[in-house]
Amino acid sequence: MRLTERYPEVNLEKLLESFVPPPRFQGATFATYHPDPRYPSQALAKERLRSWVRDRPRGLLRPRMPGPQGIYLDGGFGVGKTHLLVAAYWEAPGPKAFLTFEELTYALGLMGLKEGARRFSGLRYLFIDEFELDDPGNAQMATHFLALTMDKGLRVATTSNTPPGALGEGRFNADQFRHQIQGLARRFAVERIEGEDYRHREAKGLPRPWGEEELLRRFHEDPRPKTLDAFPELLAHLRALHPIRYRYLFVGVEVVYLRGLEPIPDQNDALRFVHFVDQVYNLGLELKASGAPLEALFPETYRHGAFAKKYGRALSRLAELLG
């Protein structure tokens, strides 16, 4: 079975219903989030988010929700922001949706901004993981979307990342977030979450992909539902699909095998592969690969450019998947 032979369709009528926490985070609750005592901001963010999602309308004639309409969790890679966001989703009353910022922009691109805002305005809560601050165009589109939906009463919780190199230096993204969302900033309370990446991976410690023969031997011995694709062919296939379809490539699949990882010279291909990795990771699938070392996949200019956070996240997740 090959992913390159799959061309999944998207049903707009059911798309909103599909935006739920991915399988990898099914066990993420407030009870299973254990703050690091060395970083008090983790426990504080947990309690404030839990209080926010448990808010109920006050007042008789014109009931209003107490506290901020939105919550923004600001922190580095691997400090538990997504865990807390999912925990809040489970406790929030419906209708509600959970999706990544990329999925939101892709969904709005598919539906159109006004139609997307109309559909999402029917929700009570929206949880957006990884709000991207490195693409002003998408950030402004999301700002317009949030203005349209929050005016209808939608409550929003979102996360974003601080680059690992900036941790401990006070350079969080709160000011940049406030600038991007401009007039909506007053509706959001910012919660900083400090800490260390629980994955504890550095570039020099990235796991090595298998050799070609080892990969093929493991593939043929693996009894589980699986796919096997050549890396260049996969990249070509991803170009032909709208990114919102990537999540549907893996229906019935437990393990993804990729042959011949190699440096990705085109930035658009690289960003598509980052989104592909996000889907594999979030769905809780296993990934096996042969070919070039992980640190060679994304050119240095990419990893220190405008989308550095995306590539940092992808390498962190690839390290966990292949480790």
Solvent accessible surface area in square Angstrom, and as a share of the most:
residue,aa,sasa,rsa
1,M,107,0.48
2,R,102,0.37
3,L,0,0.00
4,T,26,0.15
5,E,117,0.53
6,R,56,0.21
7,Y,136,0.52
8,P,21,0.13
9,E,131,0.59
10,V,31,0.18
11,N,80,0.41
12,L,62,0.31
13,E,120,0.54
14,K,125,0.53
15,L,1,0.01
16,L,35,0.17
17,E,129,0.58
18,S,32,0.21
19,F,1,0.00
20,V,72,0.41
21,P,1,0.01
22,P,20,0.13
23,P,70,0.44
24,R,82,0.30
25,F,31,0.13
26,Q,96,0.43
27,G,53,0.51
28,A,4,0.03
29,T,49,0.28
30,F,4,0.02
31,A,82,0.64
32,T,66,0.38
33,Y,14,0.05
34,H,149,0.66
35,P,41,0.26
36,D,36,0.19
37,P,125,0.79
38,R,155,0.57
39,Y,53,0.20
40,P,102,0.64
41,S,20,0.13
42,Q,12,0.05
43,A,44,0.34
44,L,87,0.43
45,A,0,0.00
46,K,26,0.11
47,E,80,0.36
48,R,119,0.44
49,L,0,0.00
50,R,53,0.20
51,S,70,0.45
52,W,7,0.03
53,V,0,0.00
54,R,128,0.47
55,D,26,0.13
56,R,112,0.41
57,P,73,0.46
58,R,167,0.61
59,G,54,0.52
60,L,175,0.87
61,L,173,0.86
62,R,205,0.75
63,P,80,0.50
64,R,185,0.68
65,M,58,0.26
66,P,24,0.15
67,G,61,0.59
68,P,46,0.29
69,Q,39,0.17
70,G,0,0.00
71,I,5,0.03
72,Y,0,0.00
73,L,0,0.00
74,D,0,0.00
75,G,0,0.00
76,G,0,0.00
77,F,14,0.06
78,G,13,0.13
79,V,9,0.05
80,G,18,0.17
81,K,12,0.05
82,T,20,0.12
83,H,40,0.18
84,L,0,0.00
85,L,0,0.00
86,V,0,0.00
87,A,1,0.00
88,A,0,0.00
89,Y,13,0.05
90,W,93,0.33
91,E,66,0.29
92,A,4,0.03
93,P,32,0.20
94,G,37,0.36
95,P,71,0.45
96,K,49,0.21
97,A,0,0.00
98,F,6,0.02
99,L,1,0.01
100,T,20,0.12
101,F,1,0.01
102,E,17,0.08
103,E,10,0.04
104,L,0,0.00
105,T,12,0.07
106,Y,55,0.21
107,A,0,0.00
108,L,3,0.01
109,G,57,0.55
110,L,67,0.33
111,M,20,0.09
112,G,32,0.30
113,L,43,0.22
114,K,169,0.72
115,E,58,0.26
116,G,0,0.00
117,A,7,0.06
118,R,153,0.56
119,R,52,0.19
120,F,0,0.00
121,S,28,0.18
122,G,54,0.52
123,L,19,0.09
124,R,105,0.38
125,Y,3,0.01
126,L,0,0.00
127,F,1,0.00
128,I,0,0.00
129,D,6,0.03
130,E,22,0.10
131,F,3,0.01
132,E,10,0.05
133,L,3,0.02
134,D,23,0.12
135,D,36,0.19
136,P,88,0.56
137,G,51,0.49
138,N,53,0.27
139,A,0,0.00
140,Q,74,0.33
141,M,56,0.25
142,A,0,0.00
143,T,17,0.10
144,H,90,0.40
145,F,0,0.00
146,L,1,0.01
147,A,31,0.24
148,L,65,0.32
149,T,0,0.00
150,M,4,0.02
151,D,95,0.49
152,K,149,0.63
153,G,47,0.45
154,L,1,0.00
155,R,10,0.04
156,V,0,0.00
157,A,0,0.00
158,T,1,0.01
159,T,0,0.00
160,S,3,0.02
161,N,5,0.03
162,T,1,0.00
163,P,52,0.32
164,P,79,0.50
165,G,65,0.62
166,A,9,0.07
167,L,50,0.25
168,G,79,0.76
169,E,91,0.41
170,G,49,0.47
171,R,153,0.56
172,F,27,0.11
173,N,12,0.06
174,A,3,0.02
175,D,108,0.56
176,Q,72,0.32
177,F,1,0.00
178,R,102,0.37
179,H,131,0.59
180,Q,15,0.07
181,I,1,0.00
182,Q,104,0.46
183,G,57,0.54
184,L,11,0.05
185,A,23,0.18
186,R,192,0.70
187,R,40,0.15
188,F,17,0.07
189,A,32,0.25
190,V,33,0.19
191,E,13,0.06
192,R,119,0.43
193,I,0,0.00
194,E,72,0.32
195,G,8,0.07
196,E,80,0.36
197,D,34,0.17
198,Y,123,0.47
199,R,29,0.11
200,H,126,0.56
201,R,88,0.32
202,E,119,0.54
203,A,56,0.44
204,K,192,0.81
205,G,49,0.47
206,L,15,0.08
207,P,29,0.18
208,R,152,0.55
209,P,20,0.12
210,W,69,0.24
211,G,48,0.46
212,E,69,0.31
213,E,151,0.68
214,E,53,0.24
215,L,0,0.00
216,L,48,0.24
217,R,113,0.41
218,R,94,0.34
219,F,25,0.10
220,H,140,0.62
221,E,108,0.48
222,D,13,0.07
223,P,128,0.80
224,R,81,0.30
225,P,61,0.39
226,K,38,0.16
227,T,0,0.00
228,L,18,0.09
229,D,0,0.00
230,A,28,0.21
231,F,0,0.00
232,P,66,0.41
233,E,96,0.43
234,L,0,0.00
235,L,12,0.06
236,A,45,0.35
237,H,11,0.05
238,L,1,0.00
239,R,127,0.46
240,A,74,0.57
241,L,8,0.04
242,H,58,0.26
243,P,26,0.16
244,I,3,0.01
245,R,63,0.23
246,Y,0,0.00
247,R,45,0.16
248,Y,57,0.22
249,L,0,0.00
250,F,8,0.03
251,V,105,0.60
252,G,59,0.56
253,V,8,0.05
254,E,82,0.37
255,V,0,0.00
256,V,0,0.00
257,Y,4,0.02
258,L,1,0.00
259,R,83,0.30
260,G,28,0.27
261,L,7,0.04
262,E,73,0.33
263,P,74,0.47
264,I,1,0.00
265,P,119,0.75
266,D,64,0.33
267,Q,63,0.28
268,N,89,0.45
269,D,10,0.05
270,A,0,0.00
271,L,36,0.18
272,R,65,0.24
273,F,1,0.00
274,V,0,0.00
275,H,3,0.01
276,F,0,0.00
277,V,1,0.00
278,D,6,0.03
279,Q,7,0.03
280,V,0,0.00
281,Y,1,0.01
282,N,14,0.07
283,L,49,0.24
284,G,40,0.38
285,L,19,0.10
286,E,65,0.29
287,L,3,0.01
288,K,46,0.19
289,A,3,0.02
290,S,1,0.01
291,G,42,0.40
292,A,20,0.16
293,P,45,0.28
294,L,0,0.00
295,E,53,0.24
296,A,38,0.29
297,L,0,0.00
298,F,1,0.01
299,P,44,0.27
300,E,100,0.45
301,T,106,0.62
302,Y,28,0.11
303,R,55,0.20
304,H,131,0.59
305,G,35,0.33
306,A,71,0.55
307,F,40,0.17
308,A,35,0.27
309,K,33,0.14
310,K,13,0.06
311,Y,0,0.00
312,G,27,0.26
313,R,11,0.04
314,A,0,0.00
315,L,22,0.11
316,S,13,0.08
317,R,12,0.04
318,L,2,0.01
319,A,0,0.00
320,E,52,0.23
321,L,21,0.11
322,L,31,0.15
323,G,73,0.70
